[in-house]
Amino acid sequence: MTPLVPFACAASVPALVEAAGERAGMRFLEFFASAIRNPHTRRAYARAAGDFLAWCEGAGVTSITAVQPLHVAAWIELQTATHAAPTVKQQLAAIRHLFDWLVTGQVVPLNPAASVRGPAHSARTGATPVLQAAEARQLLDSIDVSTPIGLRDRALIALMVFSFARVGAALAMRVEDVYIQNRRLWVRLREKGGKAHAMPCHHTLEAYLHAYLEETDIAVDPKGLLFRTITRGTGRLSTTPLPQANAYAMVRRRAAAAGIATKIGNHTFRATGITAYLKNGGTLENAATMANHASTRTTQLYDRRHGDISLDEVERIHV
């Protein structure tokens, strides 16, 4: 039954699932193929389910139908000792959702994870490193834009800063997602859950995107991916989409070349843009809309203005 599912992360059925019969195996694969559309969530859930069921097998459980709340609780306790609370909560959510799916498919009678509580965790500030506005400008100005790769990298970083775009949404953009409306350049993003989101470009981002599109000649390919790899040995853009791992490596390389010591990643630019916007008088409600957040509580995790206040207060300590 494996070839029916084109998702590598769900290609193998654990022994405990196979022990419950073919229908259980098919239902297990359908969970990853049908119930989860986000590829990152699918990979994380598949990893959690595989680890949990392997642990259960080692603990003497013979079938997925024999998994009890005690097994789930014991595994979560072990995970709590070695993983951060948000990671454990995600792992528990994966197990809970999987068994919900198996219950509705009449593979198991009850969800053994339903009554298990995860570790307490409350975050008021996100952990994503944020650059100061001057550092972000330093990074952008340090990029040599005499080459296609430089134009691409500057445009990608600026897009994440000035439109608050997630890297996944940025890398999924096509050339036609940069367009003119009301005599201004706009960008169209497809964020988490497939939600379409459009917003006008900051004048700096507009200049960088125009330069990238015009000087690399990709504007003639509206259906092509906006951000692409470089063809080896030519220095020219290929038709292959830029992978997220490559974008991360590029960001780390550019930061090091610009003399920025902060250990940044792709998500840094989203947090940097939101913080800079709020510092300059922007409202939390508008920031949430621009970032395509469902709640301002999520946007608050990206707001690092209070970090500056705390540092100022600490400097008052004279010893």
Secondary structure, DSSP 8 states (H G I E B T S, - for coil): -GGG---GGG-S--HHHHTT-HHHHHHHHHIIIII---HHHHHHHHHHHHHHHHHHHHTT--SGGG--HHHHHHHHHHHHHHS-HHHHHHHHHHHHHHHHHHHHTTSSSS-TTTT--------SS--S----HHHHHHHHHHS-TTSHHHHHHHHHHHHHHHS---HHHHHT-BGGGEEEETTEEEEEEE-GGG-EEEEE--HHHHHHHHHHHHHHTGGG-TTSBSSEEE-TTT-SEEEEE--HHHHHHHHHHHHHHTT--S---THHHHHHHHHHHHHTT--HHHHHHHTT-S-HHHHHTT--HHHHHHHHHHTT---
